[in-house]
Amino acid sequence: MDPSVSAQPARTGFRAFLGRLHPTAFVLLGYLSYVTGGWLLLCLPFSQKGDGAGPLDCFFISASAVSTTGLATVSIADRYSFVGQLVILVLIQLGGIGYMTLGTFFTLSRRNGLSPVRLGIGRAVFSLPDSFRLDRFIRSVIWFTAVIEIAGAAALYALFRRAGVEAPVWNAVFHSVSAFCTAGFGLSNTSFESFAGDPWMNGVLAALSYLGAVGFIVCVDFARMLTGKVEQVTLTTKIILWATLWMTVAGTGLLFLGEPSIRSMAPEDRLLAAFFQCMTSMTTVGFNTIPIGALSKASLLVIIVLMVVGSSPSGTGGGLKCTTLTAVLGVMRRAARGERDARFWGRSIPLDRVWMAVATLGFYLITLVVGIYLLELTQPTPFESNFFEAASALGTVGLSMGITPALTGLGKVIVIALMLCGRVGPLTLGTALFSRTPGRPKASDGDLAV
């Protein structure tokens, strides 16, 4: 029998199976394929050094890199060779710009237009205003990412070289990508604690993190306005920038006034430490300049809230997203006044956007509670440490009170699941597993992307 005859029905059946999948299922499968590929590469001997890392730790690191979280059960600097660190960096980059973005960019470079499947996946991944064309948006994402990361690496190289850091070029490249992709992976076991009083290092890392976290919608929006294609930015961009500003001001103020461990610092160093820890929590970049385990419970609560809210849609960060919180707050304010429509800044928020925001909030909180509960069953560590770990993993932040290396086998599996769920999004994950209907609704320019 001709093998090609028997192979044809198999290929046809596989294509039919793919055709029945919801677009968000492709997103989930895409991230899982990245994690699996990264895991296999990290397990190879030439990727490791010293005592190396076991298979489960390699899978944990791969999942953490693809989800741009930054939690690590083993030291990246001590356990992985240059090749292993390069694999981690590639995984961070792929996870940061989002599944299918790079592949779609190469597809667009070879031909005009996108297939219906890729358009469907794009609509599932990005919540774009209707004036944004997906193909142009993806091209802008790739070029913007390249320009910012190269500029960031150049600035960090000068700072690392001045500080006498070993291998300043590699450190600059690695941390520029990690910061812009809000991954939080570093080549030092103490993150950036040795640079706590360096305003230049803090400033460059903050700039990279904010540019990644505010989202590509904001960056593309301003580029279109500066080139005269539109007269003003969209409502989504305005809300993202205002929410980011006020969360930064409020979080920095609370940490500056209420955190005992930084009160002995000089006022300018104390303000810098409070700002950086607020920034790193809100953008979900996960770096730290002060020991997280030494923070008071009040400060930990502030950081948890910032991690849960997270960054912005269509960006490199995680969390609930500030636009989702904005939509829910708009509903709460109108409900308190006895009104039924949701409005923000004088503009009505369509019912389908409100519906999605409430559903996202519900899925997120349920997933967080389940994660905390499971960690409480498997980990002997205090409740606040488990709570913080679960919030950090689901928000793809990477901050920890120090319990990550001590996680049990089941604890590692639980945190891996939380990180991947946080990267894909709890609502998107539920849609991928159970829905057969089209993806998220498209936002108009005067609408709010959540």
Buried (B, 14 or more C-beta within 10 A) or exposed (E): EEEEEEEEEEEEEEEEEEEEBBBBBBBBBBBBEBBBBBBBBBBEEEBBBEEBBBEBBBBBBBBBBBBBBBBBBBBBEEBBBEBBBBBBBBBBBBBBBBBBBBBBBEBBEEEEEBEEBBBBBBBBBBBBBEEBEBBEBBBBBBEBBEEBBEBBBEBBBEBBEEBEBEEBEBBBBBBBBBBBBBBBBBBBEEBBBEBBBBBBBBBBBBBBBBBBBBBBBBBBBBBBBEEEEBEEBBBBBBBBBEBBEEBBEBBBBBBBEBBEEBEEBEEEBBBBBBBBBBBBBBBBBBBBBBEBEEBEEEBBBBBBBBBBBBBBBBBBBBBBBBBBBBBBBBBEEBEEEEEEEBEBEEBBBBEBBBEBBBBBBEBBBEBBEBBBEBBBEBBEBEEEBBBBBBBBBBBBBBBBBBBBEEBEEEBBBBBBBBBBBBBBBBBBBBBBEEBEEEBBBBBBBEBBBB
